């Protein structure tokens, strides 16, 4: 009777399970503890709290940033750390706008213009500014017997671990046969690291803690080791107590503080501009904390306090979050898939768990100047809802309220209703010029996806009242964006768009399959939100829904877009994201969809796509579609396809290429796919629908939510 009651309770609140036996969470996580035994520029490890991250080399600190600059670089980044160069030319955003004649009227888009020169420079300015700051490099300087400073080649007998259950990096090594032991952790609420160092070298005066302050490069990436431009910024220090120090860093109008606190004996000095030392004395053990903040709070937090807080918070995270256990499987790939899952849970928690959409390279180094891309927020955020961490997604949804007025201004400028959500943006919701991003539309329905995930979890009026204004404004844009063709008597998306598969010219493109399906789902869901709110259905939305163009197909295959009838013959359309799979991977079944045609399309893409020219989230996308099509072997094969952009490094990062050595949408996509493969989706009758039933796979899971 009790078991039946629990089943009823779980069903009522949309909670799924496969077993009453609890997974040993600690054993599951700790069997994937990361171990480094040698220098590897792609093997750097991070601690963080979602809004701040600190990445270290084999010494447990950032001692050799130049050696890691082309790998997983040694970054210190936060949500609040942004900077702009001084605009001496007084550029206007309007200088980045270009008018396009689309559907009988002019519509302005902020794009990358090559001429005239001033407009080109203005575009570059607004792409580059604001940019995310590398806040500071905190490393060790170790003197050898001859007085020279140890290099990365002098670091021997390396044994470094990251225990993800406790969020601790433990680094052991020797320099000239003398041992050094470093423990590195991060406060889970504040932007503060805590470090404990043990070594005979401390008492000999051979170890110094070095703090260097880089200047932003203004490039596409910024890995935090630009030691040039000393005269373009200023820094100084002040002693607050005999056990604490504040370094102030000023870059143009941006200023922040670095606070050092230590309980033992130490002295400090300034070596040169933006280069400081904290030197421990008279002991073989020394601990300190180092915090980064915009304000002037000078209170220090002790190492022991942070160590305790960090352990409690990580225990709470792993205990609450969902778990998937593949132990007992005989498929040799199972342990690798489980490793990717655990490491992705850790990385997305520390890199993507803040209060705004993250950038694709998180809080380690910059990509696209450190700016988030809102079409990627689906891949960064949806998994949190499915893995019992909805609170993280809800925290980020508050940012959309902050930038609402700027999204509304974009729609108004272009002659649409509602809000047009930004693509490449910044903390304040400013639009960044982009000849691709300006024409993307698939970020638009994401907020409705997020809101619906919240409602499924909470299922109450408070949730409706909290998000309905943004849901309705999102839908208003979508309905007004659809163009009514009086000749064909149907609504069309485009021309003037680039689909998720970014291989199409905006002036020529209309009716991409995935975006059409997403429009249908999101407008239908928005209508449900009106009904839940006690409001009548919106007539305009219904008109678009009733007359929306059908999904374009040819020879029983769904086309990428209706405008590209050569989707399957032109080689350039077999690259980039196979976004058409999102029609029945990211989205549920609808009356628009023919599952036979979708299966044909999946099989064609599987056999003919140029998979080496894809991105990290394309493999989870294929796995989700395979799961809905009842092809579980293909789902597993997709997640573990041996392609470079599907590489997961020893630290769990999804490697893409020399430019994007880490790519967090791949990690988030993996977690979303696994949730669907295990917990399923609405209407699914199959247990563990994405897990093969060939006897080689055994899965236990807890806490996962179903997808739409």
Secondary structure as GFF3:
##gff-version 3
##sequence-region A 1 708
A	DSSP	alpha_helix	2	12	.	.	.	ID=ss1
A	DSSP	beta_strand	15	17	.	.	.	ID=ss2
A	DSSP	alpha_helix	25	30	.	.	.	ID=ss3
A	DSSP	beta_strand	34	36	.	.	.	ID=ss4
A	DSSP	beta_strand	45	48	.	.	.	ID=ss5
A	DSSP	beta_strand	52	56	.	.	.	ID=ss6
A	DSSP	three_ten_helix	65	68	.	.	.	ID=ss7
A	DSSP	beta_strand	76	78	.	.	.	ID=ss8
A	DSSP	beta_strand	82	83	.	.	.	ID=ss9
A	DSSP	three_ten_helix	93	96	.	.	.	ID=ss10
A	DSSP	beta_strand	97	102	.	.	.	ID=ss11
A	DSSP	beta_strand	105	110	.	.	.	ID=ss12
A	DSSP	alpha_helix	117	128	.	.	.	ID=ss13
A	DSSP	beta_strand	131	132	.	.	.	ID=ss14
A	DSSP	beta_strand	137	142	.	.	.	ID=ss15
A	DSSP	three_ten_helix	152	154	.	.	.	ID=ss16
A	DSSP	beta_strand	156	163	.	.	.	ID=ss17
A	DSSP	beta_strand	168	175	.	.	.	ID=ss18
A	DSSP	beta_strand	178	186	.	.	.	ID=ss19
A	DSSP	beta_strand	192	198	.	.	.	ID=ss20
A	DSSP	alpha_helix	200	203	.	.	.	ID=ss21
A	DSSP	beta_strand	207	212	.	.	.	ID=ss22
A	DSSP	three_ten_helix	230	232	.	.	.	ID=ss23
A	DSSP	beta_strand	234	241	.	.	.	ID=ss24
A	DSSP	beta_strand	244	251	.	.	.	ID=ss25
A	DSSP	beta_strand	254	262	.	.	.	ID=ss26
A	DSSP	beta_strand	266	272	.	.	.	ID=ss27
A	DSSP	beta_strand	275	280	.	.	.	ID=ss28
A	DSSP	beta_strand	285	293	.	.	.	ID=ss29
A	DSSP	alpha_helix	303	320	.	.	.	ID=ss30
A	DSSP	beta_strand	323	325	.	.	.	ID=ss31
A	DSSP	alpha_helix	334	352	.	.	.	ID=ss32
A	DSSP	three_ten_helix	368	370	.	.	.	ID=ss33
A	DSSP	three_ten_helix	374	376	.	.	.	ID=ss34
A	DSSP	alpha_helix	377	386	.	.	.	ID=ss35
A	DSSP	alpha_helix	390	402	.	.	.	ID=ss36
A	DSSP	alpha_helix	404	413	.	.	.	ID=ss37
A	DSSP	three_ten_helix	437	439	.	.	.	ID=ss38
A	DSSP	alpha_helix	446	458	.	.	.	ID=ss39
A	DSSP	alpha_helix	461	481	.	.	.	ID=ss40
A	DSSP	beta_strand	483	485	.	.	.	ID=ss41
A	DSSP	beta_strand	490	492	.	.	.	ID=ss42
A	DSSP	alpha_helix	513	532	.	.	.	ID=ss43
A	DSSP	alpha_helix	539	547	.	.	.	ID=ss44
A	DSSP	beta_strand	553	554	.	.	.	ID=ss45
A	DSSP	beta_strand	557	558	.	.	.	ID=ss46
A	DSSP	three_ten_helix	571	574	.	.	.	ID=ss47
A	DSSP	three_ten_helix	579	584	.	.	.	ID=ss48
A	DSSP	alpha_helix	595	608	.	.	.	ID=ss49
A	DSSP	alpha_helix	617	628	.	.	.	ID=ss50
A	DSSP	alpha_helix	632	639	.	.	.	ID=ss51
A	DSSP	three_ten_helix	644	646	.	.	.	ID=ss52
A	DSSP	beta_strand	647	648	.	.	.	ID=ss53
A	DSSP	beta_strand	654	655	.	.	.	ID=ss54
A	DSSP	alpha_helix	664	679	.	.	.	ID=ss55
A	DSSP	beta_strand	700	705	.	.	.	ID=ss56
###
